[in-house]
Amino acid sequence: MRWVAGSWHSRRRVIRPSLDAFRGHTYPNYDLDFGLVAKDPLLDRFHATVEASDAPPAARRTALFDVACASGL
């Protein structure tokens, strides 16, 4: 993971894993940890919408993880 301390980006996103980090390691519940740190109302609303959907649990987890990964890059 890259920590971007003191920069403008660090105020927007604290967790910034590289794609190599995701390819080389598993990070269960990354989307939940990312959401707690991000403190982003739109991301919170997205989480609530996905969780309330009728999609299968695996599809919901995938959607949340994908958005968290895209937001952190």
C-alpha positions as CSV (number, residue, x, y, z in Angstrom):
1,M,0.0,0.0,0.0
2,R,1.1,3.5,-0.6
3,W,0.7,6.1,2.1
4,V,0.5,9.6,0.7
5,A,1.1,11.6,3.8
6,G,0.7,15.4,3.7
7,S,-0.4,15.6,0.1
8,W,-3.8,16.8,-1.2
9,H,-4.6,13.2,-2.1
10,S,-4.1,11.9,1.4
11,R,-7.1,14.0,2.6
12,R,-9.2,12.4,-0.1
13,R,-8.1,8.8,0.2
14,V,-6.0,7.3,2.9
15,I,-5.7,3.8,1.7
16,R,-4.1,3.6,-1.8
17,P,-3.1,0.0,-2.6
18,S,-1.4,-0.8,-5.9
19,L,-2.8,-3.3,-8.2
20,D,0.2,-5.5,-7.5
21,A,-0.7,-5.5,-3.8
22,F,-4.2,-6.8,-4.6
23,R,-2.8,-9.4,-7.0
24,G,-0.2,-10.6,-4.5
25,H,-2.3,-10.6,-1.3
26,T,-5.9,-11.2,-0.2
27,Y,-7.6,-8.5,1.8
28,P,-10.9,-9.8,3.2
29,N,-13.4,-7.0,3.8
30,Y,-11.3,-4.3,2.1
31,D,-14.5,-2.5,1.1
32,L,-15.6,-2.2,4.7
33,D,-12.3,-0.9,5.9
34,F,-12.0,1.4,3.0
35,G,-15.5,2.8,3.6
36,L,-14.7,3.5,7.3
37,V,-11.5,5.4,6.4
38,A,-12.9,7.2,3.4
39,K,-15.7,8.9,5.2
40,D,-17.4,9.6,1.9
41,P,-21.2,10.2,2.0
42,L,-21.6,9.1,-1.7
43,L,-19.7,5.9,-1.0
44,D,-21.8,5.3,2.1
45,R,-25.0,5.8,0.0
46,F,-23.6,3.4,-2.6
47,H,-22.9,0.7,0.1
48,A,-26.5,1.1,1.5
49,T,-28.0,0.8,-2.0
50,V,-26.0,-2.3,-2.9
51,E,-26.8,-4.0,0.5
52,A,-30.5,-3.2,0.0
53,S,-30.5,-4.7,-3.5
54,D,-31.9,-8.1,-4.4
55,A,-28.5,-9.1,-6.0
56,P,-26.9,-12.3,-4.7
57,P,-24.5,-11.8,-1.8
58,A,-21.5,-12.7,-4.0
59,A,-22.5,-10.0,-6.5
60,R,-23.0,-7.4,-3.8
61,R,-19.5,-8.2,-2.3
62,T,-17.9,-8.0,-5.7
63,A,-19.6,-4.6,-6.5
64,L,-18.5,-3.1,-3.2
65,F,-15.0,-4.4,-3.5
66,D,-14.6,-3.2,-7.1
67,V,-15.8,0.3,-6.3
68,A,-13.5,0.5,-3.2
69,C,-10.5,-0.6,-5.4
70,A,-11.4,1.9,-8.1
71,S,-11.8,4.7,-5.6
72,G,-8.5,4.0,-3.9
73,L,-6.4,4.1,-7.0
